[in-house]
Amino acid sequence: MRCAAAASYARVVSATSARRELHIAIGADHAGFELKQHLIAFLGAAGHKIEDFGTHSTDSVDYPPICAAVGRAVRDGKAEVGIVLGGSGQGEQLAANKVRGVRAALCNCLYTAKMARSHNNANVLSIGARVVGVGLAEEIVTTFLATEFEGGRHERRVAQLAEIEEQESK
């Protein structure tokens, strides 16, 4: 599986023409467990450092603490980016976004993965494991990681999001 993951990663990276080794925090609930395990192997084979925040089985578990831990790792600089996985990815995105400084984006297609990074400077990726297959998930992750924030007019909007977050925390 590791060789297949590395070959798949190399194919997708060459298509997006970018590769940079990252420290990635990852977490999932029971619905996302199998995809999480696959992505850990996939990203590890590409040389990324992965920190796994759980869950560690398909036994039912509540996702909010796991996703918040991924978000905190990103916020605190212990990881450069985070990935959260669940059945739809909706709740996982919501939980991660409760952590101050996190901009989690639900991306179940390549377009949203690219836009989340280039326009919103998203720092946590959420994927629905019951929505996308393994191959598409690999491409979504690769696109998300390979896409740079454009800045410019988008910088002003990301700053406005941070300002709203600051005001709401008072």
C-alpha positions in Angstrom: 0.0 0.0 0.0 2.8 2.4 0.8 4.4 2.1 -2.7 1.0 2.6 -4.3 0.4 5.7 -2.2 3.8 7.1 -3.1 3.2 6.4 -6.8 -0.2 8.0 -6.6 1.1 11.0 -4.7 3.9 11.5 -7.3 1.4 11.4 -10.1 -0.9 14.0 -8.5 2.0 16.2 -7.5 3.4 16.3 -11.0 0.0 17.3 -12.2 -0.2 20.2 -9.8 3.6 20.9 -10.1 4.3 21.6 -6.5 5.7 19.6 -3.5 6.8 20.8 -0.1 7.3 18.7 3.0 4.9 19.7 5.8 4.0 18.9 9.3 0.4 17.9 9.2 -2.1 17.3 12.0 -4.8 14.9 11.2 -7.9 13.6 13.0 -11.1 11.7 12.3 -14.2 10.2 13.8 -15.1 6.6 13.3 -16.6 7.3 9.8 -13.4 8.9 8.7 -11.0 6.4 10.4 -10.2 4.3 7.3 -9.7 7.3 5.0 -7.5 8.8 7.7 -5.3 5.7 7.9 -5.0 5.8 4.1 -4.1 9.5 4.0 -1.5 9.0 6.8 0.3 6.4 4.6 -0.2 8.5 1.5 1.2 11.6 3.0 4.0 9.8 5.0 5.1 8.2 1.7 5.5 11.7 0.3 7.8 12.7 3.1 5.4 14.7 5.2 5.5 14.5 9.0 2.1 13.4 10.3 0.6 13.9 13.8 -2.4 11.6 14.4 -5.0 13.0 16.9 -7.3 9.9 16.5 -9.6 8.2 16.5 -7.8 4.9 16.4 -10.6 2.5 15.4 -14.0 2.4 13.8 -15.7 2.4 17.2 -18.2 5.2 17.5 -16.6 8.4 18.9 -17.5 12.1 19.2 -15.6 14.2 16.7 -15.5 17.7 18.4 -12.5 17.1 20.8 -10.5 15.4 18.0 -11.1 18.2 15.5 -10.5 20.9 18.1 -7.1 19.2 18.9 -6.2 19.3 15.2 -7.1 23.0 15.1 -5.1 23.8 18.2 -2.1 22.1 16.8 -2.3 24.4 13.7 -3.1 27.5 15.8 -0.2 26.8 18.1 2.3 26.3 15.3 2.8 22.6 16.1 1.5 21.8 12.6 1.5 23.8 9.4 -1.9 22.5 8.3 -4.6 20.2 9.6 -6.9 17.6 8.1 -10.2 16.5 9.7 -12.3 13.7 8.4 -15.8 12.4 9.1 -18.8 11.0 7.3 -19.9 14.3 5.6 -17.0 16.5 6.9 -19.6 19.1 8.0 -19.4 18.6 11.8 -15.7 18.2 11.6 -15.3 21.5 9.8 -17.6 23.2 12.3 -15.7 21.8 15.3 -12.3 22.9 13.9 -13.6 26.3 13.2 -14.4 26.8 16.9 -10.7 27.1 17.5 -9.6 30.7 17.3 -7.3 31.3 14.3 -8.5 28.2 12.4 -10.0 28.6 8.9 -11.3 25.1 8.2 -12.8 24.5 4.8 -15.0 21.6 3.7 -13.7 20.4 0.4 -15.2 17.5 -1.4 -14.0 18.5 -4.8 -10.8 19.9 -6.4 -12.2 23.4 -7.1 -13.2 24.0 -3.4 -9.8 22.7 -2.3 -8.0 25.1 -4.6 -10.2 28.1 -3.7 -10.1 27.4 0.1 -6.3 27.9 -0.1 -5.9 30.5 -2.8 -8.7 32.8 -1.7 -9.4 32.0 2.0 -5.9 30.9 3.2 -7.6 27.9 4.8 -5.4 26.1 7.3 -7.5 23.1 8.0 -9.0 20.8 5.4 -12.2 18.9 6.1 -13.3 16.0 3.9 -16.4 13.7 4.0 -15.2 10.1 3.9 -18.7 9.0 2.9 -18.8 11.6 0.2 -15.6 11.1 -1.7 -13.6 8.0 -2.7 -9.9 7.4 -1.8 -8.6 8.5 -5.1 -10.4 11.8 -5.1 -9.5 12.4 -1.4 -5.8 12.0 -2.4 -6.2 14.6 -5.1 -8.1 17.0 -2.8 -5.4 16.8 -0.2 -2.7 17.2 -2.8 -4.4 20.2 -4.3 -5.0 21.8 -0.9 -1.4 21.3 0.1 0.0 22.5 -3.3 -2.0 25.7 -3.6 -0.6 28.9 -2.3 -2.6 31.8 -0.8 -2.9 34.5 -3.5 -2.9 37.4 -1.1 -3.9 40.7 -2.7 -7.6 41.5 -2.3 -8.1 38.2 -0.5 -5.7 39.3 2.2 -8.1 42.1 3.2 -11.0 39.6 3.4 -9.1 37.1 5.5 -8.1 40.0 7.8 -11.8 40.9 8.0 -12.6 37.3 9.1 -10.0 37.6 11.8 -11.5 40.9 12.9 -15.0 39.3 13.2 -13.5 36.5 15.2 -11.8 38.9 17.5 -15.0 40.9 18.0 -17.1 37.8 18.7 -14.6 36.5 21.3 -15.2 39.5 23.6 
